[in-house]
């Protein structure tokens, strides 16, 4: 990357780490993660089975929210402040600018995730620490996927308030209502939908993919079967492709939208 892009990455990182909403939600995540690991520490041999699924649920709620808050104003905010044209007058391409914003805000998101799990690690016993390491990379991938989605929404909307409303809707739909919708499909069809179709629908949502991947890590295939899930998590190569598509695809689409947008 050229010097302007590197400077933009550092600027985005500096600005986002001072965002009060990001700080509040990140600290709340850290406090709750610490409380979960502290409670799980008292469970002894059952700590992994207790702490793991609890942290998965916690991460699937808070990390997407932090990511969407971080990214919703990345492009539309510059446009509303009339600084987008000034920024693009510098020696930086539009696609390069989008990637610089994504990387800078992605670093801020990574700091928030590390703060949460780092705080939890202070209170975690030896068994609970076995939960934190397997969670770290998938949680970062989940956050980057939602950061990419937020960036796309920021490129689509012309007003920052509209983008902010859209990310709230996306968060509720993908994190809460999506699973309820799948459950409704099973109830309406009386279980006629195959496990393969349900698995495809689950992994079509980054939050669902994250939950399914981590539940197999902590509960194993037998634990999933007890929950009524006979379909398996995709193999590592397929997982890598799915996460890459969720992270890279919206960023590229955001750059394409910005390339076609008339900037004054």
C-alpha positions, 0 to 999 in steps of 0.5 A: 500500500502507498503512504496515503493508504497506510496513513489512512489505516492508522487514522481509522485505528486511532479514531475508532479506538476513541469511539465511546460507543465502541468502548462501552460495548467492548468493556461490557463484553469484557466484563461479561466474558470475565464473569462467565469464565469466573463462574465456569472456573468453579465448575471444575472438570465441567468448565469447558462444557459450561464456559465454551457454549456461554462464551460462544453465545456472548461473542455471537451477540456482542462482536457483530454489534461492535463490528457494525457500529465500527463500520456503518459510517466508514463511507457515508460519514465521509460523504455527509461531512463533505470530506470524501471528495477531499480524501479521494483527491489525494493519491489513493484509489477508491478501492484502496481507500475502502480496503484501508478503512476496512483494515484500520477498523478491523484492527480496532475490532481486533483490539476490542476482541482481544480486550474481551478475551484477555480480561476473561483469561485473567480470571480463567483457570487452566481448563477455561483457558482451553476454551479461549484459544479455540474461540479467538480466531473464529470470533475475529472472523465473525467480527470481520464478516460483520465489519465487511457487511457494515462497510457495504451498508455504508457504501449503499446509503446516502445518509448516516442515520439511514446506515445506522438504522440499517445496521441495527436491522441487520444485527437483529435479523442475522443474530436473532430472527434468522435462527427463529425463522429456521425454527419456524421452517422446521415447525411449519414443514413438520421436520420435512426439511432435510438436515443438509438443507438446514445446514446450508441455511445455517452456514449462509449466515456468518453468525450461524456458521460461527455458532455451528463451528464452535458448538462442534468444537465444545460439544462434539458431534455427539453433543450436536446430535443430542440437540437434533443436528445430524449435519456436520460442520464443513471441512476446513477448506470449505470453512476457509472459503465461506469465511473468505467470501463473507469477509472479502465479498462485501468489501469488493462490492463496497469498492465497486459501488464507490467506483460508480458513485459520483463524488463532488 
